[in-house]
Amino acid sequence: MLDWRQAEAYVQGRDRFVKKPGLARMRQLMHRLGDPQDRLRCIHIAGTNGKGSTTVMTAGILRAAGYRVGMNISPYVLEFRERFQVNGQMIPRQELAQLVTEIKRVCDEMEAAGDYVTAFEITTAVAFCWFARQDLDFVCLEVGLGGRFDATNVIKEPLCCAITSISLDHTKILGDTVEQIAAEKCGILKLGRPVVCYPDQPVGALQVICAQAAAQDCPLVLPDMADIQVHKSDLLGNDIAYRGQQLRIPFGGAHQIKNAAVVLAVIEQLRQQGFEIPPTAVQQGLAAARFPARLEVLGQKPLVVLDGAHNLSGAQALCRAVEAAQLPPGGRRIAVMGMLNDKDAAGIAALAGPLFDEILLVDIHNSRAVNSEQLAAIFAGHCRQVSSWHQLDRAVQAAFERSGADDLLVFCGSLYLASEVRSLLVARQKK
């Protein structure tokens, strides 16, 4: 049997994609494992941005209502086991090792017959197998990429689906228009099952979602933002009233209010299906929700924010939050950024560059990362002070040395960067 380190190395050493996308291979894998996904009650969540936050908030409310809730998210920020959680607790290492060992045997058999199983298919299989053994009431299931051919889409009858904000990302795989991407996301819709849609979609994407929902006879819910009154919105979180109930969203940025609107609509759909979810659970579950690297505040004086936004739409949400931040007179905005080569670096530079007084561009330890010097050249025309750094720890140290108590210090550009930098920031806090 593999130990937990070998299990993680086995999964992470697999290819991410195959030449021919489809669900036949995943269905075969799950059938050989006993189709555990058919024994789960899932809320299935797809979208370009916000699906992780939506998953976490939904799971938090259901847990506060007294239910036993599984949560499958991707990618992880700090530890591989973050992907698999029950009531906020990660899968034990021994159980992860045991499950990967079981699944590897099946994968070896399939590969001998010419069917290669990808890393994400294996992680999804781990989630389904573990959840099926946990006597769960719900599983909050985040799509990995797209929807139609995503490994999570082998589930047959979700309790409810949600489509979060759609924008251009992974265009080589999903298509280069929001309409094409929306069609891929809508692949998770199942006949007659309700779907909740983010309240501020691009017109073309919304048209596709409406058409796909009608074709599948899915009741389509569009949250009414008039039901929400915003009392306070900043980097530290959002205070709102929803139909008279006071709620605290602990994630910063106004976009999280719209994500919460999706969550509240999903909860209402579950209530209509007979599940008891009292208002107090909504209040407590939202307030207790935690999600690393989503406008996460990790320090004061200077105000230190970590965000995993990695595409243009995510960068827009981050920039709106940064722009709205109320700094004392003379307070500066400083960023440490790194990016992968499949992202719109020029677009993000044009958007974020003018907002910051100084940007430190860094190398990320990833084969798809853009060299920091290339990034610096891209950002140089948009920000008054730009520098490139090959060592992240030195860039972090320099950023703090250049920051005063009244400044805002933002680490952003990639979840891979967030993963690397968060441990450095937490270590600084402990000193």
C-alpha positions in Angstrom: 0.0 0.0 0.0 1.1 3.5 -0.7 1.8 5.9 2.2 0.2 9.3 2.1 3.3 11.0 0.6 3.5 8.4 -2.2 -0.3 8.8 -2.7 0.0 12.5 -3.2 3.0 12.2 -5.4 1.3 9.6 -7.6 -1.8 11.8 -8.2 0.2 15.0 -8.7 2.6 13.3 -11.1 -0.3 12.4 -13.5 -1.0 14.5 -16.6 -3.6 17.2 -16.3 -5.3 16.7 -19.6 -5.7 14.1 -22.4 -6.1 14.6 -26.1 -9.7 13.5 -26.3 -11.9 15.0 -23.5 -15.0 13.1 -22.5 -16.7 11.4 -19.6 -16.5 7.8 -20.8 -13.2 7.1 -19.1 -14.4 8.7 -15.8 -17.7 6.7 -15.9 -15.7 3.5 -16.4 -13.4 4.3 -13.5 -16.4 5.1 -11.2 -18.3 2.0 -12.3 -15.3 -0.2 -11.5 -15.2 1.5 -8.0 -18.9 0.8 -7.4 -20.4 4.1 -8.6 -20.2 5.8 -5.1 -21.2 9.1 -6.6 -24.7 7.7 -7.2 -25.2 7.5 -3.4 -24.5 11.2 -2.8 -26.8 14.2 -2.7 -24.9 16.9 -4.5 -25.0 20.7 -5.0 -23.0 21.1 -8.3 -21.3 24.4 -8.8 -19.6 25.6 -12.0 -18.4 29.0 -13.2 -15.2 31.0 -14.2 -14.9 32.9 -10.9 -16.5 32.6 -7.5 -17.3 29.0 -7.6 -14.9 28.2 -4.7 -16.3 30.9 -2.5 -19.9 29.9 -3.4 -19.1 26.3 -2.5 -17.5 27.2 0.8 -20.4 29.5 1.8 -23.1 26.9 0.8 -21.3 24.2 2.8 -20.9 26.5 5.8 -24.7 27.2 6.0 -25.7 23.6 5.6 -23.2 22.6 8.3 -24.5 25.3 10.6 -28.0 23.8 10.0 -26.8 20.6 11.6 -26.1 18.6 8.5 -23.1 16.5 7.7 -21.6 18.1 4.6 -18.8 17.0 2.2 -17.0 19.6 0.2 -14.8 19.0 -2.8 -12.9 22.1 -4.0 -10.0 22.8 -6.4 -7.3 23.8 -6.6 -5.9 23.6 -3.1 -3.8 26.5 -1.7 -1.9 25.1 1.2 -2.3 21.3 1.2 -3.5 18.7 -1.2 -6.0 17.3 1.3 -7.9 20.6 1.2 -9.7 19.2 -1.8 -11.6 16.7 0.4 -13.4 17.9 3.5 -16.3 16.8 5.7 -17.6 19.4 8.1 -14.5 21.4 7.7 -12.1 18.6 8.4 -9.7 17.3 5.7 -9.5 13.7 4.8 -7.1 11.8 7.2 -3.8 11.0 5.6 -4.2 7.3 6.1 -7.6 7.2 4.4 -6.2 9.2 1.5 -3.4 6.8 1.1 -5.8 3.8 1.2 -8.2 5.3 -1.3 -5.5 6.3 -3.8 -4.0 2.8 -3.5 -7.4 1.3 -4.3 -8.0 3.6 -7.2 -4.4 3.1 -8.6 -5.1 -0.6 -9.0 -8.1 0.2 -11.2 -6.2 2.9 -13.1 -3.4 0.4 -13.8 -5.9 -2.0 -15.3 -7.5 0.7 -17.4 -4.1 1.9 -18.7 -3.1 -1.6 -19.6 -6.2 -1.5 -21.9 -5.2 2.0 -23.3 -7.2 4.3 -21.1 -5.1 6.9 -19.3 -6.7 8.4 -16.1 -5.8 12.0 -15.4 -4.9 13.6 -12.1 -8.2 15.4 -11.7 -10.2 12.3 -12.5 -8.3 10.5 -9.7 -8.8 13.3 -7.2 -12.5 13.4 -8.1 -12.7 9.6 -7.6 -11.1 9.9 -4.2 -13.7 12.5 -3.2 -16.6 10.4 -4.4 -15.3 7.2 -2.7 -14.5 8.9 0.6 -17.8 10.9 0.7 -19.8 7.7 0.1 -18.3 6.2 3.2 -19.0 9.2 5.4 -22.8 9.0 5.8 -23.3 12.6 4.4 -26.4 14.6 4.1 -25.0 16.8 1.3 -21.9 17.2 -0.9 -21.0 20.7 -2.2 -19.2 19.8 -5.4 -17.0 22.3 -7.3 -16.4 21.8 -10.9 -12.7 21.7 -11.8 -12.7 23.0 -15.4 -15.6 23.8 -17.7 -18.5 21.5 -16.8 -19.6 19.3 -19.7 -16.5 17.1 -19.7 -15.4 17.7 -16.1 -14.8 14.6 -14.0 -17.4 15.8 -11.4 -20.1 15.7 -14.1 -20.6 11.9 -13.7 -23.2 12.6 -11.1 -26.7 11.9 -12.4 -29.2 14.0 -10.4 -27.9 16.9 -8.3 -30.3 18.5 -5.8 -29.4 21.9 -7.4 -26.8 23.4 -9.8 -25.3 26.8 -9.7 -23.5 28.8 -12.4 -21.3 31.5 -11.0 -19.7 34.4 -12.8 -18.6 33.6 -16.4 -15.8 35.3 -18.2 -12.9 34.4 -20.6 -10.5 31.9 -19.1 -9.0 28.6 -20.3 -10.0 29.7 -23.8 -7.9 27.1 -25.6 -10.0 24.4 -23.9 -13.4 26.0 -23.4 -13.7 28.4 -26.3 -12.8 32.0 -26.9 -16.3 33.7 -26.3 -18.4 33.9 -23.2 -21.1 32.2 -25.1 -19.0 29.1 -25.8 -17.7 29.0 -22.2 -21.3 29.4 -20.9 -22.3 26.4 -23.0 -19.5 24.3 -21.5 -20.5 25.3 -17.9 -24.1 24.5 -18.7 -23.0 20.9 -19.3 -23.7 20.2 -15.6 -27.4 20.9 -16.0 -29.5 17.8 -15.5 -33.1 17.3 -16.7 -35.6 19.0 -14.4 -33.1 20.0 -11.7 -33.1 23.6 -10.6 -30.2 25.9 -11.5 -29.2 29.2 -9.9 -27.4 31.8 -12.0 -25.1 34.5 -10.9 -27.0 37.8 -11.1 -24.5 39.8 -13.2 -23.6 37.6 -16.2 -22.5 38.9 -19.6 -25.6 39.2 -21.8 -24.4 36.5 -24.2 -23.6 34.1 -21.4 -27.0 34.6 -19.8 -28.8 34.0 -23.1 -27.0 30.7 -23.4 -27.8 29.7 -19.8 -31.5 30.6 -20.3 -31.6 28.5 -23.5 -29.9 25.5 -22.0 -32.0 25.6 -18.9 -35.2 25.7 -21.0 -33.9 22.8 -23.2 -33.3 20.7 -20.1 -36.6 21.8 -18.4 -34.5 23.1 -15.5 -36.2 25.8 -13.3 -33.9 28.8 -13.6 -33.4 31.1 -10.6 -31.9 34.6 -11.1 -31.3 36.2 -7.7 -32.9 39.6 -7.3 -30.3 42.0 -5.9 -33.1 44.2 -4.8 -33.6 41.7 -1.9 -30.1 42.8 -0.6 -29.2 46.0 1.0 -25.5 46.7 1.5 -24.5 48.3 4.8 -20.8 48.1 4.5 -18.4 46.6 1.9 -14.6 46.7 2.1 -11.5 44.4 2.0 -12.4 43.0 5.4 -15.8 41.8 4.4 -19.4 42.7 3.6 -22.3 43.6 5.9 -25.7 43.1 4.2 -29.4 42.7 4.9 -31.2 40.0 3.0 -35.0 40.3 3.2 -34.6 42.0 6.6 -32.0 39.5 8.0 -28.6 41.0 8.9 -25.8 38.9 7.5 -22.0 39.1 7.6 -20.0 37.9 4.6 -16.4 37.4 5.8 -14.9 37.7 2.3 -13.9 41.1 1.0 -15.0 42.7 -2.2 -18.4 43.7 -3.5 -18.4 40.7 -5.9 -18.8 38.4 -2.9 -22.2 39.9 -2.3 -23.3 38.6 -5.7 -21.8 35.2 -4.9 -23.7 35.2 -1.6 -26.9 36.0 -3.5 -26.3 32.7 -5.5 -25.7 30.9 -2.2 -28.9 32.2 -0.6 -30.9 31.2 -3.7 -29.4 27.7 -3.6 -30.4 27.4 0.1 -34.0 28.5 -0.8 -34.1 25.8 -3.5 -33.1 23.2 -0.9 -35.8 24.5 1.5 -38.4 24.0 -1.3 -37.2 20.4 -1.5 -38.1 19.9 2.2 -34.7 20.4 3.9 -34.9 22.5 7.1 -32.4 25.3 7.1 -33.3 28.0 9.7 -32.4 31.7 9.3 -29.9 31.4 12.2 -28.0 28.7 10.2 -27.7 31.1 7.3 -26.4 33.9 9.6 -23.9 31.6 11.5 -22.8 29.6 8.5 -21.9 32.7 6.4 -20.2 34.5 9.2 -18.0 31.4 10.0 -17.0 30.7 6.4 -13.3 30.7 5.7 -11.4 30.4 2.4 -7.7 31.0 2.0 -6.4 33.4 -0.7 -9.7 35.0 -1.6 -9.1 38.6 -0.6 -7.7 37.1 2.6 -6.5 39.7 5.2 -3.3 38.4 6.8 -2.0 41.5 8.6 -2.6 45.0 9.7 -0.3 48.1 9.5 0.4 47.6 6.7 -2.8 46.0 5.6 -1.7 42.7 4.0 -4.1 41.0 1.5 -3.6 37.7 -0.3 -5.7 37.0 -3.4 -5.6 34.2 -5.9 -7.3 36.1 -8.7 -5.6 34.9 -11.9 -7.8 36.0 -14.9 -9.0 39.3 -16.1 -12.4 39.1 -14.5 -10.9 38.1 -11.2 -8.4 40.9 -11.5 -11.2 43.4 -12.1 -12.9 42.3 -8.9 -9.6 42.6 -7.0 -8.9 46.0 -8.4 -12.4 47.3 -7.5 -11.7 46.2 -3.9 -8.3 47.8 -3.9 -9.6 51.0 -5.3 -12.4 51.2 -2.7 -9.9 50.6 0.2 -9.8 53.7 2.4 -6.2 54.3 3.2 -4.9 57.1 5.5 -3.5 60.2 3.7 -0.2 59.2 2.2 -1.0 55.5 2.2 0.6 53.6 -0.7 -0.6 50.6 -2.6 2.1 48.0 -3.2 1.7 44.6 -5.0 3.7 41.5 -5.3 2.5 39.5 -8.4 3.3 36.4 -10.4 1.4 34.8 -13.3 1.1 31.7 -15.5 1.7 31.9 -19.2 -2.0 31.2 -20.2 -3.3 34.3 -18.5 -3.8 37.8 -20.0 -0.8 39.5 -18.5 -1.1 42.5 -20.7 -4.8 43.0 -19.8 -4.2 42.6 -16.1 -1.2 45.0 -16.3 -3.3 47.7 -18.0 -6.0 47.2 -15.3 -3.9 46.8 -12.2 -0.8 48.8 -13.1 -2.2 52.3 -12.6 -3.8 51.4 -9.3 -0.5 50.6 -7.5 2.4 52.8 -6.6 4.8 50.0 -6.8 4.7 46.4 -8.2 7.2 43.6 -7.5 7.0 40.9 -10.2 8.1 37.5 -9.0 8.9 34.0 -10.4 6.5 31.2 -9.5 7.8 27.7 -9.1 5.6 26.3 -11.9 6.5 25.1 -15.4 3.8 27.4 -16.9 5.0 30.5 -15.0 5.9 33.7 -16.9 9.5 34.9 -16.1 9.5 37.8 -13.7 11.6 39.9 -16.1 9.1 39.4 -18.9 6.3 40.4 -16.5 8.2 43.5 -15.5 8.5 44.5 -19.1 4.8 44.1 -19.6 3.9 46.1 -16.5 6.5 48.8 -17.0 4.3 50.9 -19.2 1.4 50.9 -16.7 3.0 51.3 -13.2 5.4 54.0 -12.1 7.7 51.7 -10.2 8.3 48.1 -11.3 10.9 45.5 -10.4 11.6 41.8 -11.0 12.5 39.2 -8.4 13.6 35.6 -8.9 13.4 34.7 -5.3 10.0 35.0 -3.7 11.2 35.2 -0.1 13.4 38.2 -1.0 10.5 39.9 -2.8 8.3 39.4 0.2 11.0 40.9 2.5 11.5 43.8 0.2 7.8 44.5 0.0 7.5 44.7 3.8 10.6 46.9 4.0 9.1 49.3 1.5 5.7 49.4 3.2 4.7 51.7 6.0 1.9 51.2 8.6 -0.6 53.2 6.4 0.1 51.2 3.3 -1.8 48.4 1.5 0.3 45.4 0.5 -1.4 42.9 -1.9 0.0 39.5 -3.0 -1.8 38.3 -6.1 -1.8 37.0 -9.7 -2.1 33.3 -9.2 -3.3 30.6 -6.8 0.1 29.0 -7.2 1.8 32.2 -6.0 -0.8 32.4 -3.1 0.2 28.9 -2.1 3.9 29.8 -1.9 3.5 33.2 -0.3 0.9 32.3 2.3 3.3 30.1 4.3 5.9 32.9 4.2 3.3 35.4 5.5 2.1 33.1 8.3 5.7 32.5 9.3 6.2 36.3 9.5 3.2 36.6 11.8 4.6 34.1 14.2 7.9 35.9 14.7 
